[in-house]
Amino acid sequence: MSRKTSSQPMVGATMSESDGVRYLHLDSIWIQGAMRIARPNQPELEYIQRMLAWLLWRPSEEATEGHAVQLGLGAAALTKFSHKVLRMRTTAVELNPTVIHACRMWFRLGDDDRLLQVVQDDAARWVHDPAHRHCAQVLNVDLYDHEAAAPVLDDEAFYNACRDVLDEGGLMTVNLFGRDSSFARSAGLVARAFGLDQVWSLRPTREGNTVLVAARGVQVPDRETLTRRAEQIEERFGLPARKWLRMVRPLDPAQLLS
C-alpha cells in the first residue's frame, strides 16, 4: 500500500510473522500487507478482501475478463489474486523498489509473465499518462505511506485521472483509512470525479478501513441478480461476497464535505 513522492527518500520494507501469517512493514509498526503462508494467493486482510467487491458489479460471465491494475503493491495480495486466481491481465504500479523486492522474496509474487507486469513508477505519473487512458476494467487504489495516516494521492485531479484509466463499465475500489473528516473529504473527491450515483461504500472494518467502489457508467442490477452473483463469487473464488452485499450502500451526500 506504499506510495511516496519521487523527491522523498524511500523507506525500507521489512517482514514479521505471527501465527502462520507474514506481514509487510515500512519502518514502522503499521501493517502494509499480509499473507497467510498456507494460502499465499488468498487475501488475508479483511479490507483487502473487500477491495475485490467490484466483482459484484460485473456480470458473472465477464468477471475475469479484461485488465486489472493495482496502484500500490502492498504485500501483493490483490496482484496475486488477479493474476493467479482470476487469471486476468494484471499490472501493479509501485514506486518503492524495496516493496517489489520484498514481495518477490517473502510474499510469493512471481516474475513478470504474459499476464503480469509489475511497474516501478509513481502512481500519479502512471494514471496521468495518456497511454493508459481507458486501458483497464478494474482499478484498485491503496496508497499510503509508512505512517498510514491518510491517502498520499488524494485530490480531484488524481481521481479524475483514475476514472480516465477505466474503460466504459470499469470499476475502481479505493481504501480510505483515517479520521471521519478525512474520509468525508476523500469520498467527496471520488464522488465529484465519478458522479454521486456511481459511488458506493462498504461498512468500515474493525480497524477503520472503508472501501469505496466507484464505477464508470455502470447500471446496478436488481437484488436477485446481485445475490446470484454473490453466491457465484463465493463458490468460485472463496470470497465472502454475500457479506459484502449486506454492507454495501450508496454514498450518502450528508457524509461528504463540500
Buried (B, 14 or more C-beta within 10 A) or exposed (E): BBBBEEEEEBBBBBBEEEEEBBBBBBEEEBBBBBBBBEEBBBBBBBBBBBBBBBBBBBEBEEBBBBBBBBBBBBBBBBBBBBBBBBEBBBBBBBBBEBBBEBBBEBBBBBEEEEBBBBBEBBBBEBBBEEEBBEBBBBBBBBBBBBEBEBBBBBBEEBBBBBBBBBBEBBBBBBBBBBEEEBBBBBBBBBBBBBBBEBBBBBEBBEEEBBBBBBBBEBEBBEEEEBBEBBBBBBEBBEBBBBBBBEBBEEBEEEEBEE
